[in-house]
Amino acid sequence: MKLCYDISVLGAAVSNNSARTGVFRVVENVALQLSARPEIALQFSALTNLRECLGYVETHPVFSRFPLSYARLPLRIEDKKHQLSRLAKESDFPVKQVVKIAREFLSASQKIVSKPYGEGNVKRIKSDIFHSPFLPLPPGIKSKFRFITVYDLIPILRPQYFQFQENHLLHRVVKSIDEDTWVFCISEATKDDLLNYNPRVDPQKVAVIPLGASELFHPCCDEQLLQATRKKYGIPHQPYFLSLSTLEPRKNIDATIRAFVALVRQEQLQDINLVLVGTKGWDFGKIFDEISGCDDLRERIIVTGYVDDGDLAAIYSGATAFVYPSFYEGFGLPPLEAMQCGIPVITSNTSSLPEVVGDAGIQVDPADNDALCQAMLELLKNDPLRQQLSERSRERARLFSWEACADITINHYRRAMNTLA
C-alpha cells in the first residue's frame, strides 16, 4: 500500500529541543517502524515546517531514504493574525522586528521548496493513504483514505488547563474529522471522549493504538553514569522523588510539591529531595510560587529544566519513585517510561492513566493531597513494596511497544483498503 505520513512535528523540533516531547516521540517512533515494514510504500509529507522537515530528514539516514511531499495549502489569515498577536505579546522584540519576522514567515509559507535530497525530490502528495499524526486533515488531499491521530480532547473538555482555548489547534483537528475519516486514538479514554463529543465520527473507523516507550528507557545500574548524570543536572547524591512533565497546571505539579513538603516535615526527613524535570509551559508561575513558599525546603526541590533524551534513563533509574498526579491525560508516556526503567509509579486514577499503569503502580485521586503524601511515604519506607512494584513495572511495560503500535496502525490501514475489495 502507498502511504504518506506527515512529519511536520519532527520539523518543528529541528531548532527547538523543548518540542521533543510526547507527540514528537510518537511521530518519530511510528515513522521509524513504518519505514522498516516492506508492505508499506512510504513517503513523508510536510503540511507545515517544510524547510525544517527537509533539514530533519537530511540528517537522519533512515528518513532520507524516502521522498518528502508537500501540500500547498491556503493560508488562514485569522491563524496568522493570532500567531502575530501572540508573538508580539510574549516576546521582548521591538514591534518592527516582530512584524518583519511575521512577514518573512508568511512569505516562506507561500513558497514551494524543491530542494533535492536522498533518492527523491520534494513533490506533491500522492498516495493510497494519507495519515496526519497531529495536524488537522487538510482539504484537497487526493488519497483514497484519510487517517488522523487524536491524542486527547483535553483543550476542549478541560479548557481551564490551556491558554488560547478558543484558538487551540485541537478544534480544527476535530472539525476536520468527518464520517469518511479513519481515526487512531491513543487510549480507550480518548476514544470515548471523541465519540461522545463528535457524533460525525464513525465508531467502526476508530482504532485504539496504545503507545510505546523508546529503548532509550531501561534500568540503568552504572553507578558512574548515575553519579555523572546527577552532577550534570545539579541533583544531590541523596534519594529523590522524580516528576517529569511540562511545567503547567494540568500536570498538578504544585500538588506534588505540597505532598513532598508535608512528607518531609511530618516525618522530619533529612535526606530526600524532589526533582522536577521539564520545560516551562503555560502558567508555570504557580509552580515556582509554590517552591518559593517552602522556606527552608526550597533547596531540596531541584528544577532541572529540559533533560537530554540520552540522560533520561539515568534520571529515572536513580529515583526512589516517579510521581505523576496529572489531572487528565490522553495516554501518559512518562509513567510508561518510568515503568520501563523499573521505577515504582504513583499516578492518578483518572482518564487514561489506569490503562497504562494498571496494578503496577499506586493510583490516587489527583485532588487528594493526603493520599498522594501517604503513597510517597509508603514507597519511601516500605522496601518490599517498592521492590514488588519495581518488578511489576517492568512486566507491565512489556505490554507496550512501538512495534505493537505499528502493527495496530498497519492493520487499521488494511481494514480501510479492504473496503475497496
Buried (B, 14 or more C-beta within 10 A) or exposed (E): BBBBBBBBBBBBBBEEBBBBBBBBBBBBBBBBBBBEBEEBEBBBBBBBBBBBBBBBBBEBEEBBEBBBBBBEBEEEEEEBEBBBBEBBEEEEEEEEEBBEBBEEEBEEBEEEBEEEBBEBEBBEBBBBBBBBBBBBBBEEBEBBBBBBBBBBBBBBBBEEBBBEBEBBEBBBBBEBBEEEBBBBBBBEBBBBBBBEEBEEBBEEBBBBBBBBBBEBBBBBEEEEBBBEBBEBBEBBEEBBBBBBBBBBBBBBBBBBBBBBBBBBEEBEBEEBBBBBBBBBBBBBEEBBEBBEEBEEBEEBBBBBEEBEEEBBBBBBBBBBBBBBBBBBBBBBBBBBBBBBBBBBBBBBBBBBBBBBBBEBBBBBEBEBBEBBBBBBBBBBEEEEEBEEBBEBBBEBBEBBBBEBBBBBBBEBBEBBBEEEE
